[in-house]
Amino acid sequence: MAKAPSRTSTLVSTLQARAIERLWRTLAGRRLTTLWRLARLVGPLVHRFSRRERDVTEANLAQVYPESSPAELRRLARESLVHSSATMLEIGFAWMGRPERIETSLLAIHGRELLDEARAEGRGVIVLAPHFGNWEVLNFWLSSHFPFTAMYEPPKLGELDAVTRAGRERMGASLVPTNPRGVAALLKALKRSEAIGILPDQEPSWGSGVFAPFFDRLAYTATLLPKLVARTEARVVTGVARRIPGRGFEIHFLAADERVYSPDEVESATGVNACVEAAIALDPSQYQWEYKRYRKVIQEQEGHHEPRRFRIY
């Protein structure tokens, strides 16, 4: 039986949540130029003092850009952590800022016709939204312009659940749980020719994915997409909100790699990872490289006696 949290730990969590919410509300009114300047200060500090973030970022970059020099990889790691810091600082802007301010910050929408054409054909749209740029701004735009449903997992700090849900749902998005009930809701939305969002670059639990190449290294990748496509004939696109530092964002919708439509789960997952790679190519520094995308290794699945030897972190 799980041990109930103590009154002290509950109080600490509540105070932490209130402090974070207050910070977001304070930053919500700041200009993007100010937030970017803060990110330029915070990012290098994260790179220097947060060993976990630095080491994982640099390990991932060394894996996907093996021809780059150590100096180039360190520079890209610092830039990536600046962008990750900017995303965190912009949460208040995306969730609590005045909607007209956020609309004004959207400098261009590329590829919207991919969504419009699919809906005109009576087809639903699956938006693959990798951790690139500011995905909260992408959620804002999608839920402002289309009936939009996305899976939602409550934050680790449970006291922030209410403010997180309010921020993501305020423009009409429907959030559903990451369980069979949530999958059923996604299917219903697609059959209504609506748009749904999927995070294509989160590592699933064992049994919910397959190994497929991501930048030439096998990564455990979710298999939800081919199941949704097979049952709905939805169109798949990749969507990101690329940051234009200090000025705003440009939203890009990219046609999916054709392999995502394959009924073969490994081929479909390969196509999903290729979609993420195409988004990253827009600006590699804006991808969240500090996530342990290669945490699981195929040798572990195959029962190798020493799978740790094959891990990069």
C-alpha positions in Angstrom: 0.0 0.0 0.0 1.3 3.4 -1.0 2.2 5.6 2.0 0.0 8.7 2.3 1.8 12.0 2.1 2.5 13.7 5.3 1.0 17.0 6.3 4.4 18.7 5.9 5.0 17.4 2.4 1.4 18.3 1.4 2.0 21.9 2.7 5.3 22.1 0.8 3.7 20.9 -2.4 0.9 23.4 -2.0 3.3 26.3 -1.4 5.4 25.3 -4.4 2.4 25.2 -6.6 1.2 28.6 -5.5 4.7 30.1 -6.1 4.9 28.6 -9.6 1.4 29.8 -10.4 2.1 33.3 -9.2 5.3 33.3 -11.3 3.4 32.3 -14.4 0.8 34.9 -13.8 3.5 37.6 -13.3 5.3 36.5 -16.5 2.0 36.3 -18.5 2.0 40.1 -18.8 5.6 40.5 -19.9 6.7 41.1 -23.4 8.2 38.3 -25.4 11.4 40.3 -25.7 11.7 40.4 -21.9 11.0 36.6 -21.6 13.7 35.9 -24.3 16.2 38.0 -22.4 15.5 36.1 -19.2 15.9 32.8 -21.1 19.2 34.0 -22.4 20.3 34.4 -18.8 18.7 31.2 -17.4 19.7 28.8 -20.2 23.5 29.1 -19.6 23.0 28.7 -15.9 21.0 25.4 -16.5 23.8 24.2 -18.8 26.4 25.0 -16.2 24.8 23.9 -12.9 22.1 21.3 -13.9 24.3 18.3 -14.6 21.3 16.0 -15.6 19.9 18.5 -18.2 23.4 19.2 -19.6 24.5 15.6 -19.8 21.4 14.2 -21.4 21.2 17.0 -23.9 24.8 16.6 -24.9 24.5 12.8 -25.1 21.5 13.0 -27.4 23.2 15.6 -29.6 26.3 13.5 -29.9 24.2 10.6 -31.0 22.2 12.4 -33.7 25.0 14.7 -35.0 28.1 12.5 -34.8 30.0 14.5 -37.4 29.8 17.7 -35.3 32.8 18.8 -33.3 32.7 18.9 -29.4 32.6 22.7 -29.6 29.6 22.7 -32.0 27.8 20.2 -29.8 28.4 22.3 -26.6 27.1 25.4 -28.4 24.0 23.6 -29.6 23.4 22.2 -26.2 23.5 25.7 -24.6 21.2 27.1 -27.3 18.8 24.2 -26.8 18.6 24.9 -23.0 18.0 28.5 -23.7 15.0 27.6 -25.8 13.8 25.1 -23.2 14.1 27.9 -20.6 12.1 30.2 -22.9 9.3 27.6 -23.2 9.0 27.4 -19.5 9.0 31.2 -19.1 6.4 31.5 -21.8 3.9 29.2 -20.1 2.1 32.0 -18.4 2.0 33.9 -21.7 0.4 30.8 -23.5 -2.0 29.8 -20.7 -2.9 33.2 -19.1 -2.0 35.9 -21.5 -4.7 37.9 -23.2 -5.8 35.9 -26.3 -5.4 38.9 -28.6 -1.7 39.2 -27.5 -1.1 35.6 -28.4 -2.8 35.9 -31.8 -0.7 39.0 -32.5 2.5 37.0 -31.7 1.7 34.5 -34.4 3.7 35.9 -37.3 2.8 33.3 -39.9 0.9 30.0 -40.4 2.5 27.7 -42.8 0.7 24.7 -44.2 -2.8 25.4 -42.8 -4.2 24.1 -46.1 -3.3 20.5 -45.0 -5.8 20.8 -42.2 -8.5 22.6 -44.2 -8.3 20.1 -47.1 -8.6 17.1 -44.8 -11.7 18.5 -43.1 -13.2 19.5 -46.4 -12.9 15.9 -47.4 -14.7 14.9 -44.2 -11.6 13.4 -42.7 -10.2 13.9 -39.2 -6.7 15.3 -38.7 -4.0 13.8 -36.4 -1.5 16.5 -35.5 1.9 15.1 -34.4 3.2 17.7 -32.0 6.8 17.0 -31.0 8.5 18.9 -28.1 9.8 21.7 -30.4 9.5 25.4 -30.0 6.5 26.3 -27.8 3.9 23.5 -28.1 1.6 25.3 -25.7 1.3 28.1 -28.3 0.5 25.4 -30.9 -2.2 24.1 -28.7 -3.6 27.6 -28.3 -3.9 28.1 -32.1 -5.3 24.7 -32.8 -8.0 24.9 -30.1 -8.8 28.4 -31.3 -9.5 27.4 -34.9 -10.7 23.8 -34.8 -12.6 21.4 -32.5 -9.5 19.9 -30.9 -8.9 17.0 -28.5 -5.6 15.9 -26.9 -4.5 13.4 -24.3 -3.5 14.8 -21.0 -1.5 13.5 -18.1 -1.7 15.5 -14.8 1.5 17.2 -13.7 3.7 15.5 -11.1 2.9 18.4 -8.8 -0.8 17.6 -8.4 -1.6 21.0 -7.0 -0.9 22.5 -10.4 -3.5 20.3 -12.2 -6.3 22.8 -12.1 -4.2 25.7 -13.5 -2.7 23.4 -16.2 -6.0 22.2 -17.4 -7.5 25.7 -17.3 -4.6 27.0 -19.4 -4.8 24.3 -22.0 -8.6 24.2 -22.3 -9.4 27.9 -22.2 -9.7 28.2 -26.0 -12.0 25.1 -26.3 -9.6 22.2 -26.3 -10.9 18.9 -24.9 -8.4 17.0 -22.7 -8.8 13.3 -22.3 -6.9 10.8 -20.1 -4.0 8.7 -21.3 -5.9 5.4 -21.0 -8.4 3.4 -23.1 -11.2 5.8 -22.3 -9.0 8.6 -23.7 -8.2 6.6 -26.9 -12.0 6.1 -27.4 -12.5 9.8 -27.2 -9.8 10.4 -29.8 -11.5 8.0 -32.1 -14.8 9.7 -31.7 -13.3 13.1 -32.4 -11.7 11.8 -35.6 -14.9 10.2 -36.8 -16.5 13.7 -36.4 -13.8 15.0 -38.7 -12.1 17.0 -35.9 -8.5 17.4 -35.0 -6.6 15.6 -32.3 -3.1 16.0 -31.0 -0.5 13.3 -30.2 2.9 13.7 -28.7 5.1 11.5 -31.0 8.3 11.7 -29.1 7.4 10.5 -25.6 8.7 7.1 -24.7 5.7 4.7 -24.0 5.6 2.1 -21.4 6.6 -1.5 -22.3 4.0 -3.2 -24.4 2.7 0.1 -26.0 5.4 0.6 -28.6 8.0 -0.8 -30.9 11.6 0.0 -31.6 12.1 2.1 -34.7 15.0 4.3 -35.9 15.2 7.9 -34.8 18.3 9.6 -36.2 19.8 6.1 -37.0 19.4 4.8 -33.4 16.5 2.6 -32.3 14.1 4.4 -30.0 11.0 2.8 -28.4 8.1 4.5 -30.1 4.4 4.4 -29.4 2.1 2.5 -31.7 -1.1 4.4 -31.1 -1.0 6.2 -34.4 -1.5 3.2 -36.8 -4.4 2.1 -34.7 -6.1 5.4 -35.1 -5.4 5.7 -38.8 -6.6 2.2 -39.5 -10.0 2.9 -37.9 -10.6 6.4 -39.1 -8.6 7.1 -42.4 -7.5 10.4 -40.8 -4.9 12.5 -42.3 -1.6 13.0 -40.4 0.4 16.2 -40.2 3.2 17.4 -38.0 2.6 20.7 -36.2 5.1 23.0 -34.4 5.2 26.6 -33.2 8.7 27.7 -34.1 10.0 30.6 -31.9 11.2 33.8 -33.5 13.2 35.0 -30.5 11.8 38.1 -28.9 9.2 38.6 -31.6 6.8 35.7 -31.7 6.1 32.4 -33.4 5.6 30.9 -36.8 3.4 27.8 -36.9 4.3 25.1 -39.3 2.2 22.2 -40.5 4.2 19.6 -42.4 2.8 16.7 -44.5 3.6 13.5 -42.7 6.0 10.9 -44.0 3.9 8.4 -46.0 5.1 5.5 -43.8 2.8 6.7 -41.0 -0.1 5.3 -42.9 1.3 1.7 -43.0 -0.6 -1.0 -41.0 2.8 -2.4 -40.1 3.6 -0.9 -36.6 7.4 -0.8 -37.1 7.1 1.0 -40.5 4.5 3.4 -39.1 6.7 4.2 -36.1 9.6 4.8 -38.4 7.4 7.2 -40.3 6.5 9.0 -37.1 10.1 9.4 -36.1 10.9 10.7 -39.6 8.2 13.3 -39.0 9.9 14.4 -35.8 13.2 14.6 -37.6 11.7 16.8 -40.3 10.3 19.2 -37.6 13.7 19.3 -35.8 15.4 20.3 -39.1 13.5 23.6 -39.0 15.9 24.6 -36.1 17.6 21.9 -34.1 18.2 24.2 -31.2 14.5 24.5 -30.5 14.0 20.7 -29.8 13.8 19.5 -26.2 17.0 17.4 -26.3 17.1 17.0 -22.5 14.4 14.3 -22.7 15.8 10.7 -22.5 14.4 9.6 -25.8 16.7 6.5 -25.9 16.2 5.4 -22.3 14.9 1.9 -23.4 17.2 -0.3 -25.5 16.2 -3.2 -27.6 18.7 -5.5 -25.8 16.5 -5.1 -22.7 13.5 -6.3 -24.6 15.5 -9.2 -26.1 16.6 -10.3 -22.6 20.3 -9.5 -22.9 22.1 -10.3 -19.7 23.7 -6.8 -19.5 21.5 -4.2 -21.3 23.2 -1.3 -19.4 26.2 -1.7 -21.8 24.0 -0.4 -24.7 22.6 2.7 -23.0 23.9 6.2 -23.6 22.6 7.5 -20.2 
